[in-house]
Amino acid sequence: MKGKLDLQLMTDVFESAVLDSVFNYQLTDNLDLKIDESDNDSVQPMNKVLGYLEDTFFMPNGVSRNRRFYPESLWEKCLASDKVKIALENGTMLGMLEHPLVNQFESNGIPSTAHPMYSGIVTKQLEIRTDAKGQKYGYGKAYVLDTKIGRFLDSVFRATDETGNILIRPAISSRAFSRSVGKDKNGNDIVDENNYYLTSFDVTFSPGIPQAMPRYNPVAKQLSEVKESMNDTISDIINKDIKPVAESKVDENLIRQDIIAKLGLQSL
């Protein structure tokens, strides 16, 4: 009789794409993901959240490109489990950039790529929903954190071409321990719903579930946007509140500098 010891790490990332990738996942511990934080490009995070991913995270009765079939009943049991409910509530379902190749947080005292310090997102909502066409899908919502990985992801997801079109679509992939229990009629491995232990959802560029490409909604503003907004506000104050009651010609630059100084800012 099989026990939990024979469970394997099961991810939705398209495995052949990972094998073909030139990216060396084993070396991610040594990457310096320093983001340019100059005045023009830096991001002002709101409560340490840069944005959030929202929409399809998984597909009930879906088949991955790795030819694994995930029954709807599997996801129902998974989402109803106390472990998943507590992880969502407490914010411990931390996700990485691509799936870590190891399971331990540390190896010989050195943090591995599975360590929470390399996380960039936290999943807070998961549920099965029905779209306008009557198709069930796995809705999820994950927040992008103000960490090294999170800032990298935020930069990638914000990137647009010269006409404003999004360059890169984020994809999501589940990470869990499980095993297969036979084949379906199409020859796909059926994932065991009685032994499926969801760990997290990670961001990937090679999704196994094609529909798992949620929208990215940035909530942090570029510093340049903040400056532009403050300059507009100061101009409104000068033109609407100061000029109409001024007894002499107004020196706009002098007033602007005075307002900036009173706000405790060096410049705009």
N, C-alpha and C positions, 0 to 999 in steps of 0.2 A: 504493500500500500504506500502510495506516495505521500510524503509529508511536506512541510513548508521549506525544508532544507533544499529541495530540488527546484525551488522557484528561481527564475532568472530575471535580470533587469530587462524590462520591456519598454521600449520607447517608440514613438510614432515618427521619428525622423526617418527619412528615406535612406536606408542603409547603404545602398550602392553609391549614393551621392556623397556620403561621408567617406567611403573607401576611396573615391576618386578625387576627393578634395586635396588641395596642396597645403591646407592649413594643418599645422602640427598641434593637435589638441594637447599633447603631453607637455608642451612648452608654455602653456598659457599662464602658469604660475610666474613666469619671468617677464611677461609682457608689461610694458609701461604704457598704460592707457591714459596718458596725460592729455587732457583736452585743452586746446587754446582758449584761455579765459581772458582775452584782451577786452578792453572796454566795449568794443563794438560787437563782439561775438559772445560774450559770456551770458549765461542764463541765470535769471533770478528765480530760484526755486521757491515754491509756496509750500511751507510745512514739509520741506524735504521731498516733495513729490513733483516730478517733472512732467508727468502726463499719465495717461492710462490707456490700456488696450481693452477693447470691448467688442464682442460679437461672438462668432463661432470659435469654440475651443476644441470641441470634439463632436463626433457624429454617432448618435445611437443607431445601432444596426448598420454601422459604417464599416467599410473595408479599407484598410490602409494600403499604400503602395508596396508595403512589405508582405501583402497578402495575408493580413490578419483580420479576422472578423470580430467586431466588438458588439455583442448583443445589447439591445436596449436594457434588458434586465440587468446586465453587468453594471451599467452606469446608474441605474436606479438603486441597486444595492450599495454601490460605491458611495454615492452622494448621501445615502441614508445612514451611513456608518458614523459612529461617534468620532472615530479618528479623523475623518475628513471634516466633519462639522466643527470640531475643536480647532483643527489646523486653520480653517477659514476664519473662524471667529478670532483666534489669537494672532493671526498674521504670521504663522510659521510655515506657510507653503511658499517658500522662497524659490525663485527660479533663476537660472543661469543663462548665459549666452551659449547656446548649443549644450547638448547633454554631456555631463562629465563622464569620463571613461572609467572612473573608479568610484567606489561607493563610500569609502572611508573619508572622514573629514581631514585626517592627517596621515602622513606616512613618514615614519622616522622623525616625528616631531615637526615636520614641515607641512603647512596647510596644502591640501590637494585641491584640484579644481572643483571638488564637490563641497568644499568648505563654504559656509554662509557668507564669508567675507567677499566671495566672488559673485554674490547674487546681485541682480539688477532689477528684478520685479518681485512683487508679492501678489499672489492670487487671493482675492477676497470674496468672489462670487462664482458659483457654479450651479447651474440648474438646467433641466431639460425644458425647452420651449417649443412652440409650434409657430411657424412663419405663416405669411398670408396665403400661401399655397397649400397649407395643411401639412407641410413637411416638418418633422421634428429635427431639432438640432440642439447641440450642447452649447448653451450660452455661458460665457465667462467674462469676468472683469478682473484685470490685474493692473496694479499701479507700478509705474516706472519710478524707481527710487533715485535719490541724488547720491549715487555711489559711482565709482569709476566705471563699472559696467553700465550702470543706468545712464550716465552722461554720454557714454559712447552710443548706446541705443537711441537716446533722445536725438543726438546729432544725425544718426543714420535715418531715423524715421522722419525727421524734419526736412531732409534733403529734397530739393526740387530742381527741375531743369530751368532753363531760361524763360519758359512760358508758365512756370508755376506747377507743372505736373510732378506728382510724387515719383521719386526715382526708385525707391525700395519699399516693397510691401512687407510688413512684419508677418511672420508666421509663428504659430504656437504648436508645441508638441508635448504630449503627456509623458511623464516618467513614472514608471511603476514596477513592482515586482509581481510576476504572474507566471503562468505557463499555459500551454494550449491543451485542449481536450478534444482531439479529433479534427475532422475536416467538415466544412459545409458542402452543399451540393456543387459548389463551384470550385472546390479544391482549396479553399482558403482555410488557414488555421483558425480554429475557434478559440478565442481567449477564455480561460476558465473564470466564470463569474463568481465562483465560490472561493477563489484564491487570487483575487486581484487587489493589490495594495498600492493605492495611488500615493506617490511621494510629492509630486509637484508638476507644474507646467513650465517648460523652458522656451525661450525664444530660439528659433532655428531658421536657417535659410534654405533648408531642404525638408519641408514638411511631408510626413507620410500620409496625412489626411489633407487632401488638396483644398478642402473647404475651410480649414483652420487658419484663416488669414484675417484676424480681427483688425478693426480700424484703430489708428493711433490718434489720440486727442491730446495735444500738448496743453498743459495748464500753466506752465511757467513762461514768462515773457522774456524775450531777448532784451538785454539792457538798452539797446538802441531804441526799442519800442517804448520802454519806460521813459527814456530821455525825451523822446518826441512828444509823448503825452504830457509830460511835465512842462515842456516848453510851450505847448499849446495852451495849457492851463494858465501859465504866467502871462502869456499874451492876452488872454481873455480878461484877466484881472486888470492889466494895464489899460486896455481899450474900453472896458465896460465900467470899471469901478474907479480908476484913478484919473484918466483923462477928462471925463465929463465934469469933475469937480475941481480940477487943478486950476490954480489962479495964474499960472504962467506955463510956458512951454515945457513939456515933459521930456526929460532925458531918459528914453526907454532903456538904454543899456545900463545906466546907473541904477535905475529902479530894479531891473532884472537881476543885477549883481547883488543888490541889497536883499531881495527876496531869497535868492539862492543862499546867501550867507546866513540869513535867519533860519533857513531850513537845515543848516548845518552841513551843506554840501560844498564841495570844492568847486565844482563846475558842472555845467550841462553840455 
